[in-house]
Amino acid sequence: MIDTVEGWNPVLGLLKHAPERLVEILLHDGPDTPRVHHLRELCARTGVALHDVAAAPHGPQHGRDERGERVIARITPWEPADWHTWKASLDPATAPLVVALDQVTDQGNLGAILRSAEFFGAAGVLLPKDRNATVTPATVRASQGALLFLDVVPVTNLARALTELKQDGFWVVGSALEGTASLADVDRTLPTVLVLGAEDQGLRRLTRDLCDLLVRVPGRGVTESLNVSAFAALALHSLSAGRSPG
């Protein structure tokens, strides 16, 4: 459960797009910069309570986090999606695009992937409960707040989840250095799961065996591959073309 958000971009994003989810905002004492002035204007416009920390009932220790951010918001709790409820809400006829992660353990990569998934309208991100980075307040920061507008779906067994989606007509596309297909080979008219693996280990064998297509992006330099979050952004841009937002 996430009930606090730290950092300017996530807080301003909520004020602009979902002020109803904000309980209050705590602002650390400091100069009235243009960014602070903009924050005060948005709070006044939306009716969200804004407290200078010295006067806030939560005490001054909440005004600044360990990284020096000066703004913290309390929000209505964000919870990950339930697998069965989320899966039942999908309409394969609309060709939704889903992201699945396999052993992506770096918190920064997780946040960046979630940001790209929300930006390109993915219907959700499958996050196995084992051997993957978990969602924390730091994930919200790394995703620049995009996590709060996205269905993140914990799954106990990724292989079983992929199998169930395949039974519903989804095409499973995995990223792999040994892939022989390109992103251009993916049929955008089909509901699709894009599976991303760890940079050092790639996809697990069972995950790879469930993929209908293994894709890679050929480069022109000597670097062998892209960072997983960079590949995710590139692939989501390509695969989201022509689809309805999730």
HELIX and SHEET records of a PDB file:
HELIX    1   1 TRP A    8  HIS A   17  1                                  10    
HELIX    2   2 PRO A   19  ARG A   21  5                                   3    
HELIX    3   3 PRO A   34  THR A   46  1                                  13    
HELIX    4   4 VAL A   53  ALA A   55  5                                   3    
HELIX    5   5 PRO A   60  HIS A   62  5                                   3    
HELIX    6   6 TRP A   83  SER A   89  1                                   7    
HELIX    7   7 PRO A   92  THR A   94  5                                   3    
HELIX    8   8 GLN A  107  PHE A  119  1                                  13    
HELIX    9   9 PRO A  137  ALA A  142  1                                   6    
HELIX   10  10 ALA A  146  PHE A  149  5                                   4    
HELIX   11  11 LEU A  158  GLN A  167  1                                  10    
HELIX   12  12 LEU A  183  ASP A  185  5                                   3    
HELIX   13  13 ARG A  205  LEU A  210  1                                   6    
HELIX   14  14 VAL A  228  LEU A  239  1                                  12    
SHEET    1   A 4 ILE A   2  GLU A   6  0                                        
SHEET    2   A 4 VAL A  71  TRP A  78 -1                                        
SHEET    3   A 4 LEU A  22  LEU A  27 -1                                        
SHEET    4   A 4 ALA A  49  ASP A  52  1                                        
SHEET    1   B 6 VAL A 152  VAL A 155  0                                        
SHEET    2   B 6 GLY A 124  PRO A 128  1                                        
SHEET    3   B 6 LEU A  97  ASP A 102  1                                        
SHEET    4   B 6 THR A 192  GLY A 197  1                                        
SHEET    5   B 6 TRP A 171  SER A 175  1                                        
SHEET    6   B 6 LEU A 213  VAL A 215  1                                        
END                                                                             
